[in-house]
Structure formats: structure tokens, C-alpha cells
Amino acid sequence: MPSPLTVSLLSKSLTATTATLSFRVTLEENVPSGTNVYIFLWEDHVKPAATDWRYVERAYTTKTLTVTEQGQTEDFSHVFAVQSNWKPNDIGFTVLVQSPTDKEVRNAFATKFLEVGVEPASFGRVKAFYR
């Protein structure tokens, strides 16, 4: 089943103290009001001991789409604080857009901040749930 919306990266930047991203949600069909947008900042390969932990959530925020009709777009941006002990090459983000009614993730993408020339991996419409 095709996704009812697309999520496209507009910009991303990483400094020693901040991780900033901007993206656009474009509706391919009507969506319910109250559709949620979750933005996760994560770090890969965290090694607090002998174990290598993958994709550790460092911070997240929630936003809500204010558009609901096919063809409309909405831009989002967010700035996260970055801690000095995080490894810049392993910091990335994931954006999930989730229906408020059935909690289905309608589209998502993820990428690392310092990957150059790599398009974010889009997951399309998936049966994954985040409550």
C-alpha cells in the first residue's frame, strides 16, 4: 500500500553543541487531524561496557501536523543539544509520521548527520507502532 505522505529532508547540520534538521511533509492524500510527527536523535555504537549498543535514543521531540488535505505541505525544524561525549560520526536522526487513530507509522526516514551525498533511508508506509 503506498504511503499517504512523503517526508523529505531539507537540511541537516551538526556542530559540537547542536544537531539541527529541517524536513518537509507532503500529503499525497488526506490524513486525520492530529497526525503526529516524532523526531528522534540517536547515537550508534554506544559502548558503556563490553556491549556495543546500536541506535541509542539520546533525545526526541513530538510535533503535530497542522495540514490535513492532499497536496498540502508543512515544514518542520528542530535543534537538539549535543553532549560532548557523543561521537559525531555516529549521531543520526529518525523522523516518524504516525496516525492518531490506528497508530500506524505512515512514513519515516533516518540518516546520520555526517553522511554526505547519502539520501535518507525512507521506510514508506510500515506496520510499526510507537505509542
C-alpha positions in Angstrom: 0.0 0.0 0.0 1.5 3.4 -0.9 2.2 5.9 1.8 -0.3 8.8 2.2 2.5 11.2 2.6 6.2 11.8 1.9 8.9 13.1 4.2 11.8 14.9 2.6 15.0 16.2 4.2 15.6 20.0 3.6 18.8 20.4 5.7 20.9 18.9 8.4 23.8 20.2 10.4 25.9 19.1 13.3 28.2 21.2 15.5 30.0 20.4 18.7 26.9 21.5 20.7 23.8 21.2 18.4 22.2 18.9 15.9 19.8 20.8 13.6 17.4 19.3 11.0 14.7 20.6 8.7 12.3 18.5 6.7 9.0 18.7 4.8 5.9 16.6 5.0 3.9 16.5 1.8 0.4 14.9 1.8 -0.3 12.5 -1.0 -3.9 12.0 0.3 -6.0 13.4 3.1 -4.8 12.5 6.6 -6.6 12.8 10.0 -6.1 15.9 12.1 -3.8 15.3 15.0 -1.3 13.3 12.9 1.9 13.1 15.0 5.5 13.7 13.9 8.2 12.2 16.1 11.8 13.3 15.7 14.5 11.1 17.4 18.1 11.9 17.9 20.2 8.8 18.3 23.8 7.6 18.6 25.0 4.4 17.1 27.7 2.1 18.6 27.5 3.3 22.2 29.8 1.2 24.3 29.3 1.8 28.0 31.0 -1.5 28.8 31.9 -4.5 26.6 28.5 -4.4 24.8 28.1 -2.4 21.6 24.6 -0.8 21.8 23.0 0.2 18.4 20.9 3.3 17.8 20.6 4.6 21.4 18.0 7.3 21.7 19.6 10.5 23.0 16.6 12.8 22.7 13.3 13.2 21.0 10.5 15.7 20.4 6.9 15.5 19.1 5.2 17.8 16.7 1.7 17.7 15.2 0.8 18.2 11.5 -1.5 21.2 11.0 -2.3 20.3 7.4 -4.7 17.5 6.5 -5.6 17.7 2.8 -3.9 16.1 -0.2 -1.3 18.4 -1.8 -0.6 20.4 1.3 2.9 20.6 2.8 4.3 21.6 6.1 7.9 22.3 7.0 9.5 21.4 10.4 12.8 22.1 12.0 14.3 21.3 15.4 17.5 21.9 17.2 18.8 19.2 19.7 21.6 19.8 22.2 24.6 17.5 21.7 26.7 16.3 24.6 30.5 16.5 24.4 31.0 12.7 24.9 28.9 11.7 21.9 30.7 10.6 18.8 29.9 12.9 15.8 30.2 10.2 13.2 27.6 8.1 14.9 24.9 10.7 15.6 21.8 10.5 13.4 18.1 11.1 13.5 14.8 9.3 12.6 11.5 11.0 11.7 8.3 9.0 12.1 4.8 10.3 11.0 2.1 8.4 12.8 -1.7 8.2 12.5 -3.5 9.4 15.6 -6.3 6.9 15.1 -4.7 3.4 14.5 -1.1 4.4 15.5 0.2 3.1 12.1 3.5 4.8 11.1 2.6 6.3 7.7 6.1 7.2 6.7 9.6 7.5 8.2 13.2 8.2 7.3 16.5 8.0 9.0 20.1 9.1 8.4 23.3 10.1 10.1 24.2 13.8 10.3 27.7 13.4 8.8 26.9 11.2 5.9 27.5 13.2 2.7 25.7 12.5 -0.5 23.5 9.8 1.0 19.8 10.2 0.8 17.9 9.4 4.0 16.6 5.9 4.1 12.8 6.1 3.6 10.8 3.4 5.1 7.5 4.2 3.4 4.3 3.0 5.0 5.1 0.4 7.6 3.1 -1.5 10.2 5.2 -0.4 13.1 3.8 1.2 16.2 5.1 3.8 18.6 2.7 4.9 21.3 
